[in-house]
Amino acid sequence: MESVRQFSDAELNKTEIVHPGNGDKKILGKYLLRIGYHESVHVGQFLSYLRAMNINRPEIWDWKNIIVYIVTGLKTIPRRI
């Protein structure tokens, strides 16, 4: 999060990134959002595997804690509030 906060609005909205795999040009802000979305899909898949094996899963989708993290700028997401 700290890395992303270092970019200005202009950088996020105007800097072009060339995708290393296919050479497509993308705007930095949209590219970063796609990375986050892509990784969240993998997390969901992994949690699904744990659920299928009846293994306890971490409570990472606790939206109350995530919102507090974003609003307050905490360095880590608290486990419980």
Secondary structure, DSSP 8 states (H G I E B T S, - for coil): -HHHHTS-HHHHHH-EEE-TTT--EEEHHHHHHHHHHHHHHHHHHHHHHHHHTT-----TT-HHHHHHHHHHT-SS--S--
